[in-house]
């Protein structure tokens, strides 16, 4: 009985893997690869490493847009300091300047970061 369960579980896992293999991004929402609020620099580096650098490898012709939203001047200062750290992160990881763009957007509702990856001919997120 245990062997049957293991076999069934293995088949289920393989079916899920084949389902996602070769998945192409179908909508603009598929291009949002991360979205987060206030986090530490250490956590942000990990997210950039685990999410964005992997996407760069998967889509070598695409460009990333990191959109920083803020509500007030104190948050804007935090964003400007983070941007310098992110630029250094990209430089340290040999990411060319033309592969990413840092965008600041004033929002009245939240502070956070959204990371998008867009093909050359794609629409820039707003």
CORLIN-V738556 format. One record per pair of residues at least 4 apart in sequence whose C-alpha atoms are under 6 Angstrom apart, sorted by sequence separation. I is the first residue (numbers start at 1). GAP is how many residues later the second one is. D is the distance in Angstrom with one decimal. If there is no record, write none. Layout:
BEGIN
{{I;GAP;D} {I;GAP;D}}
END
This chain:
BEGIN
{{46;4;5.9} {47;4;5.6} {48;4;5.0} {49;4;5.3} {55;4;5.9} {56;4;5.4} {88;4;6.0} {91;4;5.8} {118;4;5.6} {25;5;5.5} {70;5;5.7} {90;5;5.0} {65;35;5.7} {63;36;4.6} {64;36;4.5} {65;36;4.9} {66;36;4.9} {67;36;4.7} {68;36;4.8} {69;36;4.8} {70;36;5.1} {71;36;5.4} {63;37;5.4} {65;37;6.0} {67;37;5.9} {68;37;5.9} {69;37;5.5} {70;37;5.6} {71;37;5.0} {69;38;5.8} {70;41;4.4} {69;42;5.1} {69;43;5.2} {68;44;5.9} {68;45;4.6} {67;46;5.5} {67;47;5.2} {66;48;5.9} {66;49;4.6} {65;50;5.8} {65;51;5.2} {64;52;5.5} {64;53;4.3} {63;54;5.5} {63;55;5.4} {62;56;5.4} {62;57;4.4} {62;58;5.8} {37;74;6.0} {37;75;4.0} {36;76;5.5} {36;77;5.4} {35;78;5.6} {35;79;4.3} {34;80;5.8} {34;81;5.1} {33;82;5.7} {32;83;5.8} {33;83;5.7} {32;84;4.4} {31;85;5.3} {31;86;5.3}}
END
